[in-house]
Amino acid sequence: MPRIAALIVAAGRGERAGGASPKQYRALAGRPMLRRSVEAFAERADLIQVVIGADQGREYEAAMADFDCLPPVGGGAARQQSVRNGLEALARHKPDLVLIHDAARPLVSSALIDRAIEALADADAAIPLLPVADTLKRETNGTWTTVPRDGLLRAQTPQGFRYDAILKAHREFAARDLTDDMALAELAGLKIASIAGEDINMKITTPQDFATAERLLGAGGDFRTGFGFDAHKFAPGDHIWLCGVKIAHDKMLEGHSDADAGLHALTDAILGAVGAGDIGQHFPPTDAKWRGAPSCVFLEHAKTLAREAGGTLVHCDVTLICERPKIAPHREAMRARIAEMLSLDIARVSVKATTTEGMGFTGRREGIAAQAVATVRFA
Ligand code: MG
């Protein structure tokens, strides 16, 4: 496997975007734009090097706190010099390939990153290109002429290179003032492959671009998933509570509260999605206050914590594991009850059931187990 470095260029001042700090450090749908750009490469890159502008150390630390990448290096007066500084800093790590990317393109997809890496298997350089869809005009002293767009293409980043080849080109043509690295590759006569760019991989420059990107991110969003598990054992009785529904049965479930294993698992799943501990922490079984408590109280609390954390619960899925009672006749009532408690559309609530084919404690009908998954969307 080639050793892959991502070089993120964040040295600009980004003045056209407005705002007090350079645009790459500003929050885009809740996270700094630079951080979004860097995180896009985390899965495929063995090394991540960011190039920052003079006096941007504090902003960098605030944006990238606790993210594992190489210490930032300072940029130069122009983009070409900034990239060169980054490439030189990577030299001691000996990468095979380098993906050079503008921090102002935080919406780069993993598919595009993969295409760039794949193209470098038999090329020295890979460039994402897109056709020009709009009709182009050139203005000269208040008059306009139409520019034929035949053959015109838009270049994006990440631009991928064999590391040694692009470093050599940067050193050789340091005196040229070029706006992208592919221009250096052309000068150096490298073998260049084109790959498909993506419209969503927009370069964020103006306040309007920020608004567009935030809308796009809003449609996707930052989703977090939590998982919960619970089990309660049977005791003599005549009904059980499961997923907020009272079911006549020849046993009851034993527990400090109403022992609703389904709602307990679901409560833990929601707490898990927002990193808020577990049900036992919030409602200690040692506290007499919760004796016989209806489990909807626990679920309501988890829902409130999710909302206070800035999250919106968007989906949940509960699996009940038991031989008896049969869950199917109660499934729709359980979905409706959970949907009501969580203020969710019923389409976003799933309740499933299974047996363990007679195996284990649920198979021996000693009790009921439940698993749940909850998905919470953050801005
Ligand atoms: Mg429990």
Boltz pocket constraint, residues with backbone or C-beta under 6 A from the ligand:
constraints:
  - pocket:
      binder: B
      contacts: [[A, 230], [A, 231], [A, 232], [A, 255], [A, 259], [A, 260], [A, 261], [A, 264]]
      max_distance: 6.0
